[in-house]
């Protein structure tokens, strides 16, 4: 189940629920545009920023097997935790946040980069 505190926030922003919420707050109308924001931010810290890219195979696998994350995203939407305004959002925003999160998880990099 989804755990939130008395303020209706996920306990730890570094776990899946917090990352999905963060993905929903990024600007952009497509998951690719939002992913590019994440990639760009990571590139500013990377030794070899040009090597940061989406691994399409990993992304496809993420989308095919992310049933638990889909449940989390649905719960977050129902708790009004997705999106920058925290207003009720439609399932399209839920999907967009989840796709963005999955792309970020599929970013190809190494600890050295």
LUMMAR-737077 format. One line per 4 residues: number of its first residue (from 1); their letters; for each residue x, y, z of N, C-alpha, C, CB. Coordinates in steps of 0.001 Angstrom, whole numbers, padded with zeros to 6 digits. Glycine has a CB too. Example, Ala and Ser with C-alpha at 12.3 -4.5 7.8 and 13.67 -1.06 7.14 Angstrom:
<recs>
1	AS	013190,-005690,007800,012300,-004500,007800,013200,-003300,007800,011308,-004473,009046 ~ 012850,-002250,007080,013670,-001060,007140,012900,000030,007870,014084,-000598,005725 .
</recs>
This chain:
<recs>
1	XXXX	000839,-001187,000000,000000,000000,000000,000878,001243,000000,-000951,000002,001215 ~ 000290,002354,-000357,000990,003621,-000416,000995,004255,000964,000345,004561,-001450 ~ 002149,004673,001449,002258,005291,002763,002475,006788,002604,003407,004657,003579 ~ 001601,007555,003220,001743,009007,003206,001668,009508,004641,000647,009679,002318 .
5	XXXX	002232,010699,004888,002190,011262,006232,000912,012072,006431,003426,012140,006489 ~ 000793,012728,007569,-000415,013484,007896,-000670,014632,006915,-000312,014032,009309 ~ 000369,015099,006230,000235,016173,005243,-000077,015642,003860,001498,017000,005194 ~ -000332,014335,003751,-000662,013687,002488,000526,013686,001524,-001856,014378,001842 .
9	XXXX	001751,013522,002069,002967,013446,001276,003599,012072,001463,003959,014571,001670 ~ 004247,011589,000409,004974,010324,000523,006109,010506,001533,005530,009859,-000871 ~ 006378,009481,002326,007390,009569,003372,008786,009868,002830,007420,008286,004154 ~ 009201,009227,001769,010555,009357,001288,010555,009698,-000198,011342,008074,001548 .
13	XXXX	011047,010881,-000571,011018,011271,-001984,011977,010471,-002846,011337,012728,-002117 ~ 012802,009633,-002257,013761,008866,-003035,013255,007481,-003390,015048,008751,-002284 ~ 012059,007156,-002979,011477,005889,-003380,010561,006144,-004568,010705,005219,-002203 ~ 010036,005101,-005128,009253,005213,-006361,008153,006265,-006283,008643,003881,-006696 .
17	XXXX	007392,006280,-005215,006275,007229,-005144,006761,008673,-005229,005484,007022,-003849 ~ 007813,009000,-004516,008347,010359,-004570,008889,010712,-005938,009429,010531,-003541 ~ 009528,009754,-006583,010073,009993,-007920,008955,010166,-008947,010996,008838,-008334 ~ 007872,009422,-008804,006730,009571,-009713,006080,010937,-009509,005691,008436,-009487 .
21	XXXX	005960,011360,-008259,005421,012698,-007974,006323,013754,-008601,005292,012934,-006437 ~ 007629,013621,-008430,008573,014589,-009009,008429,014622,-010532,010035,014234,-008615 ~ 008282,013459,-011153,008110,013402,-012610,006840,014120,-013039,008074,011945,-013092 ~ 005815,014088,-012199,004559,014750,-012552,004648,016264,-012441,003444,014243,-011671 .
25	XXXX	005659,016760,-011743,005806,018205,-011546,006667,018868,-012605,006392,018477,-010193 ~ 007314,018071,-013445,008152,018639,-014497,007294,019290,-015578,009050,017555,-015111 ~ 007838,020314,-016178,007139,020961,-017285,007290,020120,-018535,007674,022390,-017524 ~ 006308,020186,-019393,006361,019469,-020653,005094,018683,-020885,007556,018548,-020688 .
29	XXXX	004696,018601,-022145,003457,017912,-022492,003671,016470,-022906,002762,018642,-023591 ~ 004941,016065,-023003,005238,014682,-023371,006249,014115,-022385,005777,014590,-024828 ~ 006252,012794,-022273,007231,012145,-021408,008638,012411,-021918,006967,010632,-021326 ~ 008804,012439,-023217,010131,012684,-023792,010640,014068,-023417,010092,012535,-025320 .
33	XXXX	009782,015082,-023457,010186,016441,-023081,010562,016499,-021604,009055,017447,-023382 ~ 009785,015831,-020774,010092,015806,-019342,011372,015018,-019069,008920,015199,-018553 ~ 011547,013907,-019764,012775,013130,-019612,013981,013965,-019994,012722,011857,-020463 ~ 013850,014753,-021028,014969,015589,-021459,015358,016565,-020352,014611,016356,-022748 .
37	XXXX	014404,017036,-019575,014725,017908,-018441,015555,017142,-017412,013428,018461,-017788 ~ 015166,015906,-017132,015911,015072,-016182,017309,014792,-016730,015157,013739,-015904 ~ 017372,014395,-017994,018666,014082,-018607,019577,015300,-018597,018475,013580,-020044 ~ 019032,016455,-018903,019809,017686,-018925,020353,018020,-017531,018951,018843,-019452 .
41	XXXX	019537,017853,-016514,019984,018115,-015137,021099,017146,-014741,018797,017995,-014146 ~ 020943,015891,-015099,021981,014898,-014805,023251,015198,-015594,021480,013476,-015127 ~ 023098,015671,-016824,024250,015975,-017676,025109,017080,-017073,023784,016381,-019075 ~ 024504,017990,-016342,025267,019065,-015707,026214,018528,-014647,024325,020086,-015089 .
45	XXXX	025930,017352,-014121,026774,016753,-013078,027670,015649,-013621,025909,016197,-011961 ~ 027461,015238,-014841,028167,014081,-015400,029537,014448,-015947,027340,013446,-016496 ~ 030460,013501,-015860,031779,013675,-016444,031683,013626,-017960,032751,012603,-015929 ~ 030865,012708,-018465,030661,012558,-019911,029178,012730,-020231,031173,011168,-020410 .
49	XXXX	028699,013956,-020244,027251,014191,-020387,026650,013674,-021686,026974,015651,-020286 ~ 027433,013593,-022732,026877,013135,-024006,026536,011655,-023986,027849,013415,-025130 ~ 027026,010923,-022996,026755,009492,-022922,025440,009188,-022205,027897,008787,-022220 ~ 024845,010182,-021579,023558,009976,-020902,022465,009925,-021954,023272,011107,-019854 .
53	XXXX	021802,008787,-022050,020729,008666,-023044,019748,007591,-022606,021305,008336,-024449 ~ 018618,007605,-023242,017574,006630,-022947,017953,005277,-023544,016204,007105,-023495 ~ 017886,004240,-022736,018090,002881,-023225,016707,002343,-023601,018808,001961,-022140 ~ 016431,002276,-024884,015096,001917,-025374,014655,000533,-024927,015064,001988,-026879 .
57	XXXX	015575,-000419,-024879,015215,-001776,-024446,014821,-001804,-022971,016383,-002742,-024692 ~ 015583,-001116,-022157,015256,-001060,-020728,013931,-000341,-020524,016379,-000351,-019934 ~ 013724,000747,-021262,012465,001487,-021155,011277,000604,-021538,012502,002741,-022048 ~ 011391,-000129,-022626,010310,-001027,-023045,010045,-002080,-021980,010653,-001703,-024384 .
61	XXXX	011099,-002595,-021379,010949,-003583,-020315,010264,-002965,-019094,012321,-004161,-019922 ~ 010681,-001740,-018750,010055,-001029,-017622,008544,-000902,-017845,010693,000381,-017441 ~ 008157,-000464,-019024,006733,-000282,-019311,005966,-001596,-019291,006557,000386,-020657 ~ 006615,-002670,-019718,005934,-003970,-019789,005787,-004637,-018417,006695,-004897,-020726 .
65	XXXX	006618,-004238,-017462,006634,-004955,-016178,006389,-004068,-014960,007948,-005647,-016014 ~ 005922,-002857,-015163,005819,-001916,-014034,004439,-001895,-013368,006155,-000524,-014508 ~ 003860,-003040,-013164,002521,-003112,-012567,002466,-002451,-011190,002078,-004566,-012454 ~ 003485,-002668,-010388,003516,-002040,-009068,003574,-000529,-009151,004694,-002545,-008280 .
69	XXXX	004377,-000014,-010068,004462,001437,-010230,003173,002016,-010800,005634,001799,-011133 ~ 002490,001258,-011645,001180,001717,-012137,000199,001861,-010972,000613,000728,-013198 ~ 000225,000897,-010062,-000639,000970,-008889,-000289,002203,-008059,-000512,-000312,-008037 ~ 001005,002422,-007845,001439,003589,-007066,000968,004874,-007735,002979,003601,-006906 .
73	XXXX	001152,004988,-009041,000732,006204,-009762,-000769,006415,-009652,001139,006123,-011243 ~ -001530,005348,-009753,-002995,005458,-009630,-003372,005955,-008228,-003677,004082,-009917 ~ -002729,005385,-007217,-003005,005817,-005841,-002620,007279,-005641,-002247,004929,-004834 ~ -001487,007671,-006184,-001050,009065,-006064,-002049,010008,-006716,000332,009250,-006695 .
77	XXXX	-002564,009611,-007888,-003569,010449,-008562,-004821,010540,-007711,-003914,009885,-009964 ~ -005264,009419,-007160,-006470,009424,-006334,-006293,010250,-005061,-006859,008000,-005973 ~ -005050,010336,-004562,-004753,011160,-003379,-004465,012616,-003756,-003554,010577,-002616 ~ -004607,012931,-005028,-004342,014282,-005548,-002907,014721,-005307,-005290,015284,-004911 .
81	XXXX	-001976,013808,-005532,-000567,014110,-005320,000209,014317,-006615,000067,013011,-004534 ~ -000417,014100,-007758,000283,014263,-009033,000054,015647,-009598,-000170,013208,-010038 ~ 001070,016161,-010267,000968,017452,-010936,001389,018592,-010050,-000431,017680,-011410 ~ 001766,019699,-010649,002272,020838,-009882,001207,021530,-009032,002880,021838,-010817 .
85	XXXX	-000060,021386,-009366,-001099,022099,-008626,-001763,021238,-007559,-002145,022610,-009580 ~ -001526,019951,-007594,-002131,018990,-006663,-003661,018967,-006786,-001730,019331,-005219 ~ -004163,019497,-007889,-005595,019427,-008167,-005892,018062,-008769,-006050,020578,-009126 ~ -007149,017672,-008787,-007463,016391,-009441,-006976,016410,-010885,-008989,016102,-009392 .
89	XXXX	-006337,015342,-011295,-005858,015263,-012673,-006455,014031,-013333,-004305,015221,-012728 ~ -006397,014022,-014624,-006970,012890,-015354,-005939,011773,-015499,-007473,013338,-016743 ~ -006387,010607,-015931,-005466,009479,-016093,-004323,009753,-017061,-006224,008278,-016560 ~ -004487,010706,-017964,-003403,011030,-018896,-002184,011555,-018145,-003874,012067,-019933 .
93	XXXX	-002396,012364,-017125,-001273,012877,-016324,-000621,011732,-015554,-001751,013988,-015341 ~ -001411,010815,-015071,-000876,009631,-014389,000060,008864,-015326,-002031,008709,-013902 ~ -000395,008627,-016553,000423,007907,-017537,001682,008693,-017891,-000392,007624,-018808 ~ 001537,010007,-018062,002666,010856,-018412,003729,010820,-017308,002193,012300,-018659 .
97	XXXX	003297,010936,-016070,004243,010879,-014947,004938,009524,-014898,003520,011152,-013613 ~ 004190,008458,-015090,004764,007121,-015038,005727,006878,-016206,003652,006072,-015047 ~ 005377,007348,-017393,006279,007197,-018539,007562,007998,-018327,005581,007648,-019839 ~ 007446,009204,-017786,008629,010024,-017512,009523,009335,-016496,008221,011421,-017004 .
101	XXXX	008916,008844,-015420,009657,008133,-014384,010357,006911,-014977,008715,007712,-013239 ~ 009657,006166,-015806,010239,004965,-016413,011394,005317,-017337,009173,004188,-017188 ~ 011277,006419,-018061,012387,006864,-018912,013598,007229,-018057,011960,008073,-019779 ~ 013363,007927,-016966,014469,008303,-016083,015152,007063,-015523,013967,009198,-014936 .
105	XXXX	014378,006039,-015204,014945,004793,-014701,015739,004065,-015778,013842,003891,-014169 ~ 015430,004341,-017030,016087,003663,-018150,017204,004504,-018768,015062,003315,-019215 ~ 017634,005534,-018064,018719,006351,-018588,020027,005572,-018481,018814,007704,-017829 ~ 020723,005493,-019583,021975,004736,-019627,023107,005603,-019105,022284,004246,-021067 .
109	XXXX	023787,005091,-018089,024932,005784,-017503,025722,004777,-016677,024477,007003,-016626 ~ 026833,005229,-016124,027610,004408,-015191,027965,005272,-013989,028903,003826,-015873 ~ 028452,004660,-012941,028861,005411,-011750,030020,006349,-012070,029258,004451,-010617 ~ 030864,005982,-013010,031996,006826,-013378,031562,008050,-014172,033003,006026,-014178 .
113	X	030456,007949,-014874,030006,009056,-015713,029227,010047,-014901,029164,008556,-016873 .
</recs>
